[in-house]
Amino acid sequence: MRKIPTLFIRDPQNMRQVTREIHPDCQWVVDGEGIATLKYDGVCVMLSPSGNWWARRGVKAGKATPPNFVRVESDDVTGEVVGWEPIEQSAFARWHADAVAWRDESYGVLPWIAGTYELVGPKINGNPEKVDGHHELRSHSGASRLPGAPRDYDGLAAYLAGFPGEGIVWHHPDGQRMAKLKRRDFPAPQNKP
């Protein structure tokens, strides 16, 4: 899985926020193409077609990649390399095992479908998904659709201001292109006196 571009260009003065300028790879979203879905806030993992679990991993410029790392892409600006490492050597291995065990105990041993999942739960990113007592693997392909999501800067700023999730991921009909936008990508609203 490649890094998903953010719908709007980031502000060079504050890279945590976006500008009103559309990212050139995401114009299709503004043009009305694609389906909006809920963006989970956790750790991306993948089950390969051969049945192996992998964790997404970013490696900063100048740092060595871990053993058995599979490189996907690198950022020309920051030098960060993004790829996959076997889940067993990931910092999230314990919580992934908890999620697999919880599903098996709750639903019986069902076959897992190859694809990407978000690992969420009490020990992941401060638990923004508010999962109680166990960890879960949520399929990206099964994420809730958001048919009412706007596609313009002002509409999205208002929509995401009170949004209960991390943000939105748009999926292009070609099955390849995606775009994302997080609630925190917008400047904090200013209180008016």
SVG drawing of the C-alpha trace seen along z (x, -y; Angstrom):
<svg xmlns="http://www.w3.org/2000/svg" viewBox="-25 -40 47 62">
<polyline fill="none" stroke="black" stroke-width="0.4" points="0.0,0.0 1.4,-3.3 1.1,-6.4 -2.2,-8.0 -2.0,-11.7 -3.8,-14.3 -6.6,-16.0 -5.2,-19.5 -1.5,-20.6 0.1,-21.0 1.0,-24.5 4.8,-24.9 4.8,-27.2 2.9,-24.6 3.1,-21.1 0.4,-19.9 -2.2,-21.9 -3.5,-22.1 -4.0,-25.0 -7.0,-25.5 -4.9,-24.2 -5.9,-20.8 -3.2,-18.2 -2.6,-17.5 -3.1,-13.7 -6.5,-14.3 -8.4,-16.5 -10.6,-13.6 -12.2,-13.9 -13.2,-17.5 -14.5,-16.5 -17.0,-14.2 -15.3,-10.8 -14.9,-8.1 -16.5,-7.0 -15.9,-8.6 -15.3,-6.2 -14.4,-6.5 -10.7,-6.8 -9.7,-4.7 -7.1,-5.9 -4.8,-3.0 -1.9,-1.1 -2.1,0.2 -1.5,4.0 -1.8,6.3 -2.6,10.0 -0.7,11.1 -2.3,13.6 0.2,16.1 -1.2,15.7 1.5,13.6 0.7,10.6 2.7,7.4 2.8,4.0 3.2,0.8 6.5,-0.9 8.1,-4.2 11.9,-4.5 13.3,-8.0 16.1,-9.2 19.5,-7.9 18.1,-5.1 18.6,-1.4 15.6,0.6 14.6,3.5 15.3,7.1 12.9,8.6 11.6,5.1 9.8,4.8 10.2,1.3 7.1,-0.2 8.2,-3.9 10.2,-6.8 9.5,-10.4 11.7,-12.6 11.3,-15.5 11.9,-13.9 13.8,-10.8 11.5,-8.6 11.1,-5.1 7.7,-3.4 7.1,0.3 6.1,3.5 7.8,5.5 6.7,8.9 4.1,8.4 6.2,10.6 9.0,8.0 6.6,5.0 6.2,3.0 2.5,3.9 2.9,7.7 1.3,8.3 -1.7,6.2 -2.2,7.8 -2.1,11.2 -4.8,10.0 -7.0,8.8 -6.7,12.1 -7.4,14.1 -10.4,11.8 -12.0,12.3 -11.4,16.1 -12.9,16.3 -15.9,14.1 -16.8,15.4 -15.1,18.8 -12.2,19.4 -13.2,17.9 -10.8,17.5 -9.2,14.1 -9.4,12.3 -6.1,11.0 -6.0,7.2 -5.3,4.3 -6.7,3.7 -6.5,1.1 -5.3,2.4 -7.2,0.4 -7.7,0.7 -6.7,-0.3 -2.9,-0.3 -3.0,-1.9 -2.5,-5.7 -4.3,-6.5 -7.4,-4.5 -9.2,-7.2 -11.5,-4.5 -12.7,-3.9 -12.4,-0.1 -13.0,1.5 -11.0,4.3 -9.5,5.8 -7.9,5.0 -9.6,5.3 -8.6,5.5 -11.0,3.5 -11.0,4.2 -10.3,1.1 -12.5,2.5 -15.4,2.7 -15.1,-0.9 -18.4,-2.8 -19.3,-4.9 -19.9,-8.6 -22.3,-9.6 -22.9,-13.1 -19.2,-14.1 -18.5,-17.4 -15.7,-17.8 -14.7,-21.4 -12.4,-23.1 -15.0,-25.0 -17.6,-22.2 -15.0,-19.7 -13.7,-22.0 -17.3,-22.3 -18.1,-18.6 -15.0,-17.4 -15.2,-20.0 -17.7,-17.8 -16.8,-14.5 -16.5,-11.5 -13.7,-9.7 -10.2,-10.6 -11.2,-11.7 -12.1,-10.5 -10.5,-8.3 -11.8,-8.6 -11.5,-5.5 -11.4,-6.0 -13.4,-3.6 -10.1,-2.4 -9.4,-0.6 -5.9,-2.2 -6.1,-5.8 -7.1,-7.1 -7.0,-10.4 -7.4,-11.3 -8.2,-14.1 -8.0,-14.2 -10.0,-16.3 -6.8,-17.7 -5.5,-18.8 -7.5,-22.1 -6.5,-25.0 -8.2,-25.0 -11.4,-27.2 -10.9,-30.6 -13.1,-31.6 -15.0,-34.8 -15.5,-37.3"/>
</svg>
